[in-house]
Amino acid sequence: MESIRALEPKAVWEIFAMICGIPHPSGQEAKLAGAIAELASQHGLRVRRDAGGNLRIERPASPGFEERPAVILQGHLDMVPQAAAETKFDFATDPIPAAAIDGFVRSTAGTTLGADNGLGVAAALALLFDESFRSGPLAAVFTLSEEVGLNGALALDPAFLAGEYLLNLDSEEEGELYIGCAGGARLEADLPLEFEATPSGLSGAVLEVKGLAGGHSGCNIADRRGNAVRFLGEALQKCPQLRVASAAGGSLDNAIPRDAKAAVALASADREAVETQLAALERKFREESVLPAAFAVTLADAPLPAQVWTRPVQECAVEAMAGCPNGVLEMDSRFGIPRTSSNLAAVFERGGQLVFRTSQRSFSDPERREASARVAAHFQKLGAVAKLDNEYPGWEPAANSKLLAKAVDLYSELFQEKPQVKVIHAGLECGIFAGKKPSLDMLSFGPTILDPHSPSERVEIAGVERFYSFLGALVSAL
């Protein structure tokens, strides 16, 4: 285990260590934004904030480079707060303990690292602060609340996009250049709950689906990682002997749920049959998906609940979980990745209702709207009220991008291999920026980050050095 401050490029890792030391989950980035603004001011750079709290930091052109086009380096300040089930961690107050282990940097606390997008932010700042670096006018734009709906980008002052080129530093595979992304939507469905007294003669238990890998609901949606909420619904569907008192699973709209559980009651005479059915289901889930060794479906003793859902409510709730459209809905033949998908992200109780959170993604805005309508129809037929509460557009690839042509040639020259040019089945803020300023020539790239949005998140150390050297060379060449 090694301190990340000893890694190269030192300037990038020093700033990333600072970022890890300041809690910054979505919605709580103000302290980090303030620290970055103060640091930029200390370096003599102009700092601006718009009404949404987004930052723009400006560095003037180097002497002799005044006629060069203006370049924007762009990232987001928030991180996804995910912790392993056994981990006690407060993302609002606790710093992320990052360490270098076997060629990767990861959190040692069993949490997300925040390399998405902390390393992009760190690289942009390192370049801005490097007094020996020569370039045309250079700016960094850092947005808030990207991970919960690209809210900062949606609220961004269009004046913050002043420039000819924009480099989004929020992709997760070094050696890949992204020229398009999926648009997305968040949909919630609320199912009214009705209860009755728990029938006599039953015992309490808790049914758990646990130990899945989780991951990014866009990048990992085709990886057959399983969905804990869907699995819980299927388990309850196959075991109607169980009377359900409550259910909860998943947490964030843009993460595949890793764990889910239900408080239940059952007759002692049914216990053996239920456990046999659950064991068969666990085997089935393993055959259908790629699951960690720690994955399990368990039934354990628990206090007897005083009340359970009525039978009609239970049937609707279970079908809502088990039958919700989920995973890849259509593949894109051009790029060999998902074109349209949906993620059943979370289920929980709130105000007498069972709440379902889902997200849909697609390269086609009409197809994404159709997917959302399909998911909404599924819940509505079961008596739930469904509504969209966030939408953002996709980013259509530009066929004649000067920036892309320059980047491909330069990468090939630096590393003696051509980069892969791709689109990503995830939301990038470039889609929103394109709507605000259609003339922007944009490109997205970043270091290699594995398992983002999960406690297994880790970044490849060697990839960070290549990423940063390419970033500096590209900005200098524009």
C-alpha positions as CSV (number, residue, x, y, z in Angstrom):
1,M,0.0,0.0,0.0
2,E,1.4,3.4,-1.0
3,S,0.4,7.0,-0.5
4,I,-1.1,8.4,-3.7
5,R,0.8,11.6,-3.2
6,A,4.0,9.7,-4.2
7,L,2.6,8.8,-7.6
8,E,3.3,10.4,-11.0
9,P,2.2,12.8,-12.4
10,K,2.7,14.3,-8.9
11,A,0.6,17.4,-9.5
12,V,-2.5,15.4,-10.5
13,W,-2.3,13.0,-7.6
14,E,-1.7,15.8,-5.1
15,I,-4.8,17.6,-6.2
16,F,-6.8,14.3,-6.3
17,A,-5.7,13.6,-2.7
18,M,-7.1,17.0,-1.7
19,I,-10.3,16.2,-3.4
20,C,-10.6,12.9,-1.6
21,G,-10.1,14.7,1.7
22,I,-13.2,16.9,1.2
23,P,-16.6,15.1,1.2
24,H,-18.4,15.8,-2.0
25,P,-21.4,13.4,-2.7
26,S,-24.0,14.8,-5.1
27,G,-25.8,17.8,-3.6
28,Q,-23.0,18.4,-1.1
29,E,-20.2,19.8,-3.3
30,A,-20.2,23.3,-2.0
31,K,-17.1,22.8,0.3
32,L,-15.1,21.3,-2.5
33,A,-16.1,24.0,-4.9
34,G,-15.1,26.6,-2.4
35,A,-11.7,24.9,-1.9
36,I,-11.0,24.7,-5.6
37,A,-12.0,28.4,-6.1
38,E,-9.7,29.5,-3.4
39,L,-6.8,27.4,-4.8
40,A,-7.4,28.9,-8.3
41,S,-7.4,32.4,-6.9
42,Q,-4.1,31.7,-5.1
43,H,-2.7,30.8,-8.5
44,G,-3.8,34.2,-9.9
45,L,-6.6,32.8,-12.0
46,R,-10.0,34.3,-12.6
47,V,-12.9,32.4,-10.9
48,R,-16.5,32.8,-11.8
49,R,-19.7,31.1,-10.5
50,D,-23.1,31.0,-12.1
51,A,-26.4,30.9,-10.3
52,G,-26.3,27.1,-10.1
53,G,-23.0,27.1,-8.3
54,N,-21.0,25.8,-11.3
55,L,-17.4,27.1,-11.6
56,R,-15.5,28.6,-14.5
57,I,-11.8,29.1,-13.9
58,E,-9.9,31.1,-16.6
59,R,-6.2,31.2,-17.5
60,P,-5.1,33.8,-20.1
61,A,-3.1,32.7,-23.2
62,S,0.6,32.3,-22.8
63,P,2.8,35.0,-24.5
64,G,2.8,34.3,-28.2
65,F,-0.2,32.1,-28.0
66,E,-2.9,34.8,-27.9
67,E,-4.3,33.9,-31.4
68,R,-4.8,30.3,-30.5
69,P,-8.5,29.1,-30.1
70,A,-9.9,28.9,-26.5
71,V,-10.1,25.5,-25.0
72,I,-12.4,24.4,-22.2
73,L,-11.5,21.5,-19.8
74,Q,-14.6,20.2,-18.3
75,G,-15.6,17.8,-15.4
76,H,-18.0,17.5,-12.5
77,L,-17.4,17.9,-8.8
78,D,-19.8,15.4,-7.3
79,M,-19.1,11.7,-6.7
80,V,-21.4,8.7,-6.3
81,P,-21.6,7.6,-2.6
82,Q,-21.7,3.8,-2.5
83,A,-20.4,1.7,0.3
84,A,-20.3,-2.1,0.9
85,A,-23.1,-3.5,3.0
86,E,-20.9,-4.1,6.0
87,T,-19.2,-0.7,5.8
88,K,-20.1,2.2,8.1
89,F,-19.2,5.4,6.3
90,D,-20.7,8.9,6.3
91,F,-20.1,10.4,2.8
92,A,-21.2,13.8,4.2
93,T,-18.4,14.0,6.8
94,D,-15.8,11.3,6.1
95,P,-12.8,11.7,3.7
96,I,-12.2,9.0,1.2
97,P,-9.0,7.0,2.3
98,A,-7.4,6.5,-1.1
99,A,-4.3,4.3,-1.5
100,A,-2.2,2.7,-4.2
101,I,-2.4,-1.1,-4.2
102,D,-1.1,-3.4,-6.9
103,G,-1.1,-0.9,-9.7
104,F,-4.5,0.7,-8.8
105,V,-5.7,3.4,-6.6
106,R,-8.8,2.5,-4.6
107,S,-10.6,3.4,-1.3
108,T,-9.5,1.4,1.6
109,A,-12.8,1.9,3.4
110,G,-15.0,-0.3,1.1
111,T,-16.5,2.7,-0.7
112,T,-16.5,4.4,-4.1
113,L,-13.3,6.2,-4.7
114,G,-14.6,9.3,-6.6
115,A,-12.1,9.0,-9.4
116,D,-15.3,9.5,-11.4
117,N,-14.8,12.5,-11.9
118,G,-12.2,13.6,-9.3
119,L,-9.3,12.6,-11.5
120,G,-10.7,14.6,-14.5
121,V,-11.0,17.6,-12.2
122,A,-7.5,17.1,-10.8
123,A,-6.0,16.8,-14.3
124,A,-7.7,20.0,-15.4
125,L,-6.5,21.9,-12.4
126,A,-3.0,20.5,-12.6
127,L,-2.7,21.8,-16.2
128,L,-4.2,25.2,-15.3
129,F,-1.7,25.6,-12.4
130,D,1.4,24.5,-14.4
131,E,3.2,27.8,-15.0
132,S,5.6,26.1,-17.5
133,F,2.7,24.9,-19.7
134,R,2.2,27.1,-22.8
135,S,-1.2,27.3,-24.5
136,G,-3.9,29.6,-25.9
137,P,-6.7,30.8,-23.6
138,L,-7.6,28.0,-21.3
139,A,-10.6,27.5,-19.0
140,A,-12.0,24.8,-16.7
141,V,-15.7,24.4,-16.2
142,F,-16.8,22.3,-13.2
143,T,-20.4,21.4,-12.8
144,L,-22.4,20.2,-9.8
145,S,-24.8,17.2,-9.3
146,E,-23.9,15.5,-12.5
147,E,-24.4,12.0,-11.0
148,V,-28.1,12.6,-10.1
149,G,-29.3,14.0,-13.4
150,L,-26.7,16.3,-14.9
151,N,-28.3,19.1,-13.0
152,G,-25.4,21.4,-13.0
153,A,-25.0,21.2,-16.8
154,L,-28.7,21.7,-17.3
155,A,-28.5,24.9,-15.2
156,L,-25.1,26.1,-16.6
157,D,-24.9,29.7,-17.8
158,P,-24.2,29.4,-21.6
159,A,-21.6,32.1,-21.2
160,F,-19.5,29.6,-19.4
161,L,-19.1,27.7,-22.7
162,A,-17.2,30.5,-24.3
163,G,-14.5,28.7,-26.4
164,E,-14.0,26.8,-29.6
165,Y,-13.1,23.3,-28.2
166,L,-14.4,21.5,-25.1
167,L,-12.6,18.5,-23.6
168,N,-14.8,16.5,-21.3
169,L,-12.6,14.5,-18.9
170,D,-15.3,12.2,-17.7
171,S,-14.8,9.0,-19.7
172,E,-13.4,5.8,-18.1
173,E,-11.1,3.9,-20.5
174,E,-7.7,5.4,-21.4
175,G,-7.0,5.0,-25.1
176,E,-10.7,5.6,-26.0
177,L,-12.0,8.8,-27.5
178,Y,-15.8,9.4,-27.1
179,I,-17.8,11.3,-29.6
180,G,-21.3,10.6,-28.6
181,C,-23.4,9.5,-25.5
182,A,-26.8,8.4,-24.5
183,G,-29.5,10.6,-23.3
184,G,-31.4,9.7,-20.1
185,A,-34.4,10.0,-17.9
186,R,-35.4,9.2,-14.3
187,L,-38.8,7.7,-13.6
188,E,-40.5,7.2,-10.3
189,A,-43.5,5.0,-9.6
190,D,-45.5,5.2,-6.3
191,L,-47.7,2.2,-5.3
192,P,-50.2,2.9,-2.4
193,L,-49.8,0.3,0.4
194,E,-52.5,-1.4,2.4
195,F,-51.8,-3.4,5.5
196,E,-53.6,-6.0,7.6
197,A,-52.7,-7.7,10.9
198,T,-50.3,-10.5,10.6
199,P,-52.2,-13.8,10.6
200,S,-51.7,-15.9,13.7
201,G,-49.4,-18.8,13.8
202,L,-46.6,-17.3,11.6
203,S,-43.0,-16.6,12.4
204,G,-40.9,-13.6,11.4
205,A,-38.0,-13.7,8.9
206,V,-36.0,-11.5,6.6
207,L,-35.4,-12.5,2.9
208,E,-32.2,-11.0,1.5
209,V,-30.6,-10.9,-1.9
210,K,-27.0,-9.7,-1.3
211,G,-23.5,-9.6,-2.6
212,L,-24.0,-8.6,-6.2
213,A,-21.4,-6.5,-8.0
214,G,-23.6,-3.5,-8.8
215,G,-22.0,-0.9,-11.0
216,H,-22.8,1.9,-13.4
217,S,-26.3,1.6,-14.8
218,G,-25.1,2.6,-18.2
219,C,-21.5,1.3,-18.7
220,N,-22.2,-2.0,-16.9
221,I,-25.9,-2.6,-17.9
222,A,-24.8,-5.3,-20.5
223,D,-22.5,-7.1,-18.2
224,R,-25.1,-9.5,-16.8
225,R,-24.3,-8.5,-13.2
226,G,-27.9,-9.1,-12.0
227,N,-30.3,-6.7,-10.3
228,A,-31.0,-7.3,-6.6
229,V,-34.5,-5.7,-6.7
230,R,-35.5,-7.8,-9.7
231,F,-34.1,-10.9,-8.0
232,L,-36.0,-10.1,-4.8
233,G,-39.3,-9.7,-6.7
234,E,-38.8,-13.0,-8.4
235,A,-38.0,-14.7,-5.1
236,L,-41.2,-13.4,-3.6
237,Q,-43.1,-14.4,-6.7
238,K,-41.9,-18.0,-6.5
239,C,-42.6,-18.2,-2.7
240,P,-46.2,-17.0,-2.3
241,Q,-46.2,-18.6,1.2
242,L,-44.3,-15.5,2.4
243,R,-46.3,-12.6,3.6
244,V,-44.5,-9.3,3.1
245,A,-44.3,-6.5,5.6
246,S,-41.8,-4.3,3.9
247,A,-39.2,-4.2,1.1
248,A,-36.2,-2.1,0.3
249,G,-33.2,-2.4,-2.1
250,G,-30.8,-0.3,-4.2
251,S,-30.0,3.3,-3.5
252,L,-29.1,5.5,-6.5
253,D,-30.8,5.9,-9.8
254,N,-27.6,5.5,-11.8
255,A,-26.3,2.4,-9.9
256,I,-27.3,-1.2,-10.5
257,P,-28.7,-2.4,-7.1
258,R,-26.4,-4.8,-5.2
259,D,-28.6,-5.7,-2.2
260,A,-32.3,-5.9,-1.4
261,K,-34.4,-7.4,1.4
262,A,-37.9,-7.9,2.6
263,A,-39.3,-8.4,6.1
264,V,-41.7,-11.4,5.9
265,A,-43.8,-13.8,7.9
266,L,-44.4,-17.5,7.2
267,A,-45.7,-20.7,8.7
268,S,-43.1,-23.1,10.2
269,A,-44.6,-25.8,8.0
270,D,-43.7,-23.8,4.9
271,R,-40.1,-23.1,5.9
272,E,-38.4,-26.1,4.3
273,A,-40.3,-25.7,1.0
274,V,-39.4,-22.0,0.8
275,E,-35.7,-22.6,1.6
276,T,-35.6,-25.3,-1.1
277,Q,-37.2,-22.9,-3.6
278,L,-34.8,-20.1,-2.7
279,A,-31.8,-22.4,-3.1
280,A,-33.0,-23.4,-6.6
281,L,-33.5,-19.7,-7.5
282,E,-30.0,-18.9,-6.3
283,R,-28.7,-21.5,-8.7
284,K,-30.8,-20.2,-11.5
285,F,-29.6,-16.6,-10.9
286,R,-26.0,-17.8,-11.1
287,E,-26.7,-19.6,-14.4
288,E,-28.3,-16.5,-15.9
289,S,-25.9,-13.9,-14.7
290,V,-22.2,-13.3,-13.9
291,L,-22.3,-13.1,-10.1
292,P,-19.6,-12.8,-7.4
293,A,-18.8,-15.7,-5.1
294,A,-20.4,-13.7,-2.2
295,F,-23.8,-13.6,-3.9
296,A,-26.5,-15.3,-1.8
297,V,-30.3,-15.5,-1.4
298,T,-31.0,-16.1,2.3
299,L,-33.9,-16.5,4.7
300,A,-33.0,-15.7,8.3
301,D,-35.1,-15.5,11.5
302,A,-36.3,-12.0,12.5
303,P,-38.9,-10.4,14.7
304,L,-42.5,-11.1,13.6
305,P,-44.0,-8.0,11.9
306,A,-47.2,-6.8,13.5
307,Q,-48.8,-6.2,10.1
308,V,-48.2,-7.3,6.5
309,W,-49.3,-6.1,3.1
310,T,-52.8,-7.2,1.9
311,R,-52.7,-10.0,-0.6
312,P,-53.7,-7.8,-3.6
313,V,-51.1,-5.2,-2.7
314,Q,-48.4,-7.9,-2.3
315,E,-49.2,-9.4,-5.7
316,C,-49.0,-6.0,-7.4
317,A,-45.8,-5.0,-5.6
318,V,-44.1,-8.3,-6.3
319,E,-45.0,-8.1,-10.0
320,A,-43.8,-4.5,-10.1
321,M,-40.4,-5.7,-9.0
322,A,-40.2,-9.0,-10.9
323,G,-41.7,-7.8,-14.2
324,C,-40.2,-4.3,-14.6
325,P,-38.4,-3.9,-17.9
326,N,-34.8,-4.0,-17.0
327,G,-31.4,-4.3,-18.6
328,V,-30.6,-3.9,-22.3
329,L,-33.7,-3.3,-24.3
330,E,-31.9,-2.9,-27.7
331,M,-28.3,-3.2,-28.9
332,D,-26.7,-0.7,-31.3
333,S,-25.4,-2.6,-34.3
334,R,-23.1,0.2,-35.4
335,F,-21.0,0.3,-32.2
336,G,-21.8,-3.1,-30.6
337,I,-23.0,-1.6,-27.3
338,P,-26.5,-1.1,-25.8
339,R,-28.6,1.4,-27.7
340,T,-31.5,1.6,-25.2
341,S,-31.7,0.3,-21.7
342,S,-33.6,0.6,-18.4
343,N,-32.4,0.1,-14.8
344,L,-34.7,-0.8,-11.9
345,A,-32.6,1.2,-9.4
346,A,-34.3,1.1,-6.1
347,V,-37.4,0.3,-4.1
348,F,-38.3,1.7,-0.7
349,E,-41.3,2.8,1.4
350,R,-42.2,6.5,1.8
351,G,-45.4,8.1,3.2
352,G,-47.5,4.9,3.0
353,Q,-46.4,4.1,-0.6
354,L,-43.9,1.7,-2.1
355,V,-41.6,3.8,-4.3
356,F,-39.8,2.5,-7.3
357,R,-36.9,4.4,-8.8
358,T,-35.8,3.7,-12.4
359,S,-33.7,5.2,-15.2
360,Q,-33.8,4.8,-19.0
361,R,-31.0,5.6,-21.5
362,S,-30.8,5.6,-25.3
363,F,-28.8,7.2,-28.1
364,S,-32.2,8.1,-29.6
365,D,-34.3,10.5,-27.6
366,P,-37.6,9.1,-29.2
367,E,-36.6,5.6,-28.3
368,R,-35.6,6.6,-24.8
369,R,-39.1,8.3,-24.4
370,E,-40.6,5.1,-25.7
371,A,-38.7,3.0,-23.1
372,S,-39.8,5.4,-20.3
373,A,-43.4,5.0,-21.5
374,R,-43.1,1.2,-21.4
375,V,-41.8,1.3,-17.9
376,A,-44.5,3.7,-16.8
377,A,-47.2,1.5,-18.3
378,H,-45.8,-1.5,-16.4
379,F,-46.3,0.3,-13.1
380,Q,-49.6,1.9,-14.0
381,K,-51.3,-1.4,-14.8
382,L,-50.5,-2.4,-11.3
383,G,-52.1,0.7,-9.7
384,A,-49.0,2.8,-9.3
385,V,-48.6,6.5,-10.3
386,A,-45.6,6.9,-12.5
387,K,-43.9,10.2,-13.4
388,L,-40.7,11.4,-15.1
389,D,-38.6,13.8,-12.9
390,N,-35.5,14.3,-15.0
391,E,-34.6,14.1,-18.7
392,Y,-31.5,15.1,-20.6
393,P,-30.5,14.8,-24.3
394,G,-28.0,12.5,-26.0
395,W,-24.9,13.7,-27.9
396,E,-24.9,12.9,-31.6
397,P,-21.5,12.1,-33.0
398,A,-20.1,14.8,-35.3
399,A,-18.8,13.4,-38.5
400,N,-16.4,16.2,-39.4
401,S,-14.8,17.1,-36.1
402,K,-11.5,18.8,-36.5
403,L,-10.9,18.1,-32.8
404,L,-11.3,14.4,-33.3
405,A,-9.0,14.3,-36.3
406,K,-6.3,16.1,-34.4
407,A,-6.7,13.9,-31.3
408,V,-6.5,10.7,-33.3
409,D,-3.3,11.8,-35.0
410,L,-1.7,13.0,-31.9
411,Y,-2.5,10.0,-29.8
412,S,-1.1,7.7,-32.5
413,E,2.1,9.8,-32.6
414,L,2.5,9.7,-28.8
415,F,1.8,6.1,-28.1
416,Q,2.4,4.4,-31.5
417,E,-1.1,3.0,-31.5
418,K,-4.4,4.4,-32.7
419,P,-7.1,5.2,-30.1
420,Q,-10.5,3.7,-30.3
421,V,-13.2,6.1,-31.3
422,K,-16.5,5.2,-29.5
423,V,-19.8,6.4,-28.2
424,I,-20.9,5.6,-24.6
425,H,-24.1,4.2,-23.2
426,A,-24.1,6.7,-20.4
427,G,-25.0,10.3,-19.9
428,L,-22.2,12.9,-20.6
429,E,-22.7,16.5,-20.1
430,C,-21.7,17.1,-23.7
431,G,-25.2,16.3,-24.8
432,I,-26.5,19.3,-22.8
433,F,-23.6,21.5,-23.9
434,A,-24.4,20.8,-27.6
435,G,-27.8,22.2,-27.1
436,K,-26.6,25.3,-25.3
437,K,-23.8,26.0,-27.9
438,P,-24.1,23.9,-31.1
439,S,-20.8,25.3,-32.5
440,L,-18.7,23.7,-29.8
441,D,-16.3,21.0,-31.1
442,M,-16.2,18.4,-28.3
443,L,-14.4,15.2,-27.3
444,S,-14.5,13.1,-24.1
445,F,-11.7,10.9,-22.7
446,G,-10.2,10.0,-19.4
447,P,-8.1,7.5,-17.4
448,T,-9.1,3.8,-16.9
449,I,-11.6,3.5,-14.1
450,L,-12.9,0.1,-13.3
451,D,-16.3,-0.6,-11.6
452,P,-17.4,3.1,-11.2
453,H,-20.4,3.7,-9.0
454,S,-19.6,0.7,-6.9
455,P,-17.4,0.0,-3.8
456,S,-15.0,-1.8,-6.1
457,E,-14.2,1.4,-8.0
458,R,-10.5,1.6,-8.8
459,V,-8.3,3.6,-11.2
460,E,-5.3,2.2,-13.1
461,I,-2.2,4.2,-12.1
462,A,-0.3,3.8,-15.4
463,G,-3.4,5.0,-17.3
464,V,-3.5,8.3,-15.4
465,E,0.0,9.2,-16.6
466,R,-0.9,8.4,-20.2
467,F,-4.1,10.3,-19.9
468,Y,-2.5,13.4,-18.5
469,S,0.4,13.5,-21.0
470,F,-2.1,13.2,-23.8
471,L,-4.3,15.9,-22.4
472,G,-1.4,18.4,-22.2
473,A,-0.2,17.5,-25.7
474,L,-3.6,17.9,-27.2
475,V,-4.3,21.3,-25.5
476,S,-0.8,22.5,-26.6
477,A,-1.4,21.4,-30.2
478,L,-4.8,23.1,-30.6
